[in-house]
């Protein structure tokens, strides 16, 4: 049973099990009431839509919807055997957005959710599939062109999961202007960097500053939706607690889900009461959360990561309608709760224009420094064992010190900050928030695997 709701049948129908008003139309009013309440609270609603496949599966699956209407008009079929389906999605079939009937259905559905249900945008599951033409991905294909010129849909937020499992299906950075994309490169790089993988420092710097290599040609930093964890994969607590997936409860002998090789379990896998291990795990979680919310781009936070939600090592909990995948709000305020840190980082981000720019950085706006305070040279960037860097924004009076090394490092401050009193805005080595103020001071000592954000002292709202 697909608890996540990723097995679509009707693209105009809210799932009745999510509603409190029954299944005879009450779910429509429930959805509208939910959107009104969220809008009243200042929240926009982004709907996760699955147009890339349906629940009918492959040629051996049931006939539930479009297969029984016009199979060839809605699904991609093998050229040499029209009784078989092309599977670019990993779920048995591929909805063919290149066909006029299928495209019209998708467009009508999207307009319905905007105009009748009042959502503010969409996240498109396996969006590379929707961008495929007769075979390969085409950034000017029928679906992407249709959305771009639609007077309704051209005004809402459009977010792509820019890959599928078909040939050449990793299309990160290839969607048109106006689209944002889940940045899988950001996820992989940040995970690798904080587990001290050699050679990751240059890419970490690029991800931290908005991924201009992917989006710098005609797009903005907001094209990058930065993520560490999402529903696909480990929760943040599990990322630092397990080396391997534990999907045994799914009934597939743990063969499902991805083999996540970018976790770091702090020396002990799974649940533990060892205070030292728990402290390391919390510190790594703070590193990930701080990196996410201090990076240019749009941060995506997985629900429950702020208070230590665990799926017990399950990284593919789509079929678990139980405690494995539910969000247990009673954990808030508990031992593993980092809600205060996330709230503080969100307030800092909101009140600091330098942390949410509408354009990419220009030369000279920031300066990259080695821990000894000297400017980074090309040789320094190319040193495989480089795991630490300082970045300063002279005009804004900020200094971000990052130490992904497993041992302490002393960072020499740039000359313009040594004579100043500095506010410690973020310190991931501290379990209960930053220390307050420093300075005048020449050096700052960072423990292993930690991050500090300093600001020239001033009044903040």
N, C-alpha and C positions, 0 to 999 in steps of 0.2 A: 504494500500500500504506500503510495507516494504522499507522505505527510506534508512535504514541501509544496505540493501543488504544481509540479512541473510536468504533468501529463495532461495537456490541454485537450479539450473536446469542443467546447463552445467558447468562441472568443468575445462574446458579448455578455457572459454570465458570471457574476461573482459566485464563488463556491459556497453552496448553502451551509456547509458545516461550519463556516466561519461566522455565520449569522446567528443572532439571538431571536429572530422573528420568523423562523421556520423557512421552508423551502418553496413557498408558493408566491414568490415575488417580494417577500419581506426582506430578503437579502439585499435587494437593490436599495431600498430605503435605509437599511442599516449602513450600507456603504456610504451613501450620501451624507448621512448623519455623522459618520466617522470623519469624513473629509471636512465637513463644516466645523466640527469640534477641533480638529487639528489646525485648520486655518485660523480659527479664533485664538488658538494658542501661539500663533506665529510660526507654524510649521508647514512646509510644503509637503506634498504627497507625490512620491515617485513610484510608479507602478512597475513591478518586475513582470515583463511579458515574455511569453514563450511561443514565438511564431515559427521557430526553426524545425519543430517536429510536433507530432500529436501522439496521443495514447494508443493509436491503432497499431504501432509497431511495424515489424516487417511483414513480408507476405504470409507469414504464419500467424499473424496477430488477428484480433477480432475486428469486425466491421462495426464501427461506432459512429462515424461522421462522414468525412470527406471521401473516404474510399468507396462508400456506397452511393455517393452523388456523381462524382466524375474523377475516377482514380488518376488518370493521366493529366488532368487539369490542375491537380493540387499537389502531386508528389513527383519528385525526381525519380525516374525509372532508368534501369540499366539499358544502354543502347542495344546491346546484343540479346537481351532477354527482358522484354517489357513486363514480364510477370514478377520481376524482382526489383527491389528498391535500392537506390543509391543511399548510402548511410554516411553522411558527413557529420552526424550528430552523436553517434554512439548509442542511439536509442532505437535503431531499426529503420527509421525512415527520415526523409528530408523534405520539408515543405518547400515548394518551388515558387519563391517570390518573383522569379523571372517570368512566370506565366501570368497573363492578364487577369484571369479569374482569381487566382490566389493573391495577386497584388491588390486587386480591388477589395477583396475581403479584408486584408490586413489594414489598408488605409481606412476603410469604413469603420473597422473596429477601433483603431486609434482615435479617430475623430469622435466616436461615441464616448470613449472614456474621458476625453477632454471636454467636450461640449455638454454631455449629459451627466457625467459623474464627477467632473470638475477636478481631475487630477492635474498636476503641474508638470508632469514629464514622465519619461519611461526609461527603464533600464532594459536593454534588449539582450536576452539570453542567447549565447552563441551567435552574436550579430554577424560574424563573418559569413555564416550560412545565408543570411538574408541578403548580403551584398554580392553573392555569387551570381554570375550570368549563366550561360548555358553550362559552364564548367567552373571556371576560376573566379576568384574575387575581383570585382570591378568597382572602384570608388565612384564611378560615374554610371553604375548600373541602374536598372529600372527602379528598384526599391529606394536607393539612396537619392536618386534624382527626384523621385516623386515626393519624398518627404521634404526635400530642400525647397521645392517650389510650392508646397501646399500652404495656403494662407493661415490655416489653423495650426498645423503641426510644426511649421517653421518658427513658431513663436514659443514653443515649450522646450523644456530641457530634454536633451537626447543623449543617452549614455550607452555606449556599446561595451559588451564583453567581446573584445575584438579577436576572437579566435573560434575555431571549431576543430573537429578531429579529422576533417577531410584533408586531401592533398593540398599542401601550401596554405593551410588554414590559419597560420599565425599572422594576423594583420595589424599588429600593434603599430600605431602611428599613421595608418593608411586611410583612416576615415576622413570625410570632408570637413572643411571649416564649419563650425556650428555644433559639431559633435564633441562630446567628451568620451574618454575611454578608460576602462579599468586598466591600470598600468601594472601588468604582470612583471615587467622588468623592475619596477620599483620594489615590489614584494620580494622578489628573489634576491636583489642586491642588498636590501636592508637586512634581510635575514642572514645572508652570508657575512655581511660586514660585522654584525654584532656577535657572530660566533667566530670572529677573527680569521676568516678565510683569506688567504694571501691574495694580493692583487686586486682587491675590491675597492680600495680607496678612491681612485678616479671616478669609477661609476657611482659610488656612494655620493660624491660631491655633485655629480650631474643630477642624480635623483633628488637630492636635497634642495636643489635650486630650480626645480620645475621641469626637468627632462627636456631641455631645449633641443637636444639631438633628435627627439621624436616629434616635437610640436612647434619648433622654432620657425618653421616655414609657413607663415600665414595663419598660425593659430596662437593661442594664449596659454599661460600656465594652467588655467582652469580646464584645459583639455585633458589634463592628467588627473585622473581619480586615483589617488594614492591609497594603497591598502597593504596591510600586514597580514591580516586574517579576514576571511569572509565565511559564508555558510559552507562553501566548498573547502574542506580541509579542517585542520585543527583549530580549536579556539586558541586564544592567546595563552591562557593558562596551560593548555595541553601542549602548545608549541614548545614551551620551556620545561615540560615534564615528561615527554615521551620521545623516544628515538624512532619508533615505528608505529604504524597504525594498529589499532585494536578494534576491528570491525566484526568481531566474531558474532555479536548479537544480530547482525544483519542476515545471517543464514546462508552466507556464500563462502564459508570457510576462509574469511578474511582476504578473499581474492579481489574484492571490490575496493574502490577508492584509490587515491594516488599514493605511490610510494614516496612519501615526503622525506627528502634527504637534507632539508634545510632546517631541521629542528636542533635544539641544543638543550639537553635535559639536566644540565647543571650537575652531572655526576651520578645521579640516582634516578632511575626511570620509575614513573608512576607515583602513587600516593606515598608520602613519607611524613614523619614527625621530626625529622632532623632539622633543628633550628638553622644550622648553617646553610643547608640546601634550600630550605624555604626562603631564607634571606636572599640568596643568589637568584632564585627564581623571581622573586618580587622585583629585584633590581633590574633583571633583564626585561621584565614586563614594563617597568618604568622607562627603560631605554627605548623600547619599541614605541610606547605611547608618546613619549616626548619627541622622538624623531618624526613620527607621523604628523603630529600637530604643529611642529615647527618647520615643516617642509612646505615649499611653494607648491601650489596645486590645490586640489580638493581632497581633504581627508575623509576616508571612509572608515568608520568604527563599527566593528561587529558587536551586536547587542550582547551585553553581559560581560564583555571583555574588561569593562571597568571594575567589575567586582568579582573577577576570578571564576567565571562560569566554566565548567568542565563538561566534556562529553565522554569522559573516561577513556580518552585515547581514540575514540571513534572519529574518523575524518570523512565520513560519508553517511551522515545520519538521516538521510532522506526518508527512510522508512520507519523511523523511531518516533512514534507518537506517544512519548513517555518521558520519564525524567532525564533520559540521555540527551534529548534535544530541546526540552522545555527550558525557558529562562526562569530560574528560581530566584525571585526577587527577594527572598528572605536572606540571601547571601549578602545583600547590600548592607554595608556597615560592619561586616564581619572581618575576620583576620586578613582575608585577601582582597579587601575592598580598596580600590584605587580611584574611587569616584571623585574625591576631593582634588586629586592630581589632574584628572581629566577636565574637571570643571575649571580649575585654575588655568590650565593650558588653553582651554577654549576662550576664557575671558581675555587672556593675554593675546591670543591670536586676533580676536575681534577688535581689541583696542590698539593694535599695532599694525599700521598699514604696510610696514615692511614685510610682514608675514603673510599677507594675502594680496600680492601685487596683481594688477591686471595686465602686466607686460613682463617680459623677461629682463633679467638684470643687464645693465650696460657695463662696459668696461670701467673699472675704477670704483664701482659702487660697493664692492666687497673686496677684501684682501685675504688670500689664503696664506697661512703661516705654519711653519713647522713648530713642534713643541718648544724649541729653543728660541722662538720669536722671529726667526729669519724667514723671508719669503720662500714659498715653495717653488722649487725649480722643476723643469721637466724631468730631471733625473730623480728628484724626490717623488714625483707622482708615479714614476715607473718602478720605484723600489717595491718589490713584491711583499716585503715584510713591513711596509708602512701601514699602521693600523690606527694612527692618531693624527689629528689636524685641528687647527684653530681657524675660524673664519670670523673676520671683523667687518662691521659696517661703520666706517669712520663717521659718516654724516649722521647716522642714527645713534651712535654711541653704544653699539652692541658688540659683544664678543661671545661666540659659541665655541666652547672647547669640547672636543670629542676624543675619548680614549677607548678604543675597542681592544686594546691590549689587555692581557689578563693580569698585568702587574701595574702598580702605581706609576704615574708619570708627572713630572713637574712641567708646567706650561709657563713660559715667560711672556708676560703681557706686552702688547705693543706700547711704545713710548707715550702715545697720547692718552693711555688709560692708567699708566703707573702712578700718576700723581693724583688720580681721582678717587673719590669714594664710590664704590660700586655696589649696586643692588644685585643680590643673587636671586634671579627670577626662577631658575630651575636648577635642581641638583639631584640627579637620579641616584646618587649614592646614599641619600638620606631617606629614611623610611617615613619621616613625618614632615616633609616639605623642606624648602631651602633654609639656609642659616640666617639670612637677613642681609647683612652688609659686610663688605671687605674694603681694605685699603685705607690710605694709599699703600700699595703693595706691588712688588716686582713679579712675583711668581704665585701661581695657584697650583696646589698639588691635587691631582685627580686620582682617586682609587682606580683599580682595574675595572674595565667595562663600565664606564660611567660618562655622564654628559653634564656640563654646566653651562647655563646661559647667564651672562653678566650684562648689566646695563649701567652706563654712567648715571649716577644718582639723580633722580628727578621725581617730582610728584606724579603719581599715577592715579587715574580715576578709580 
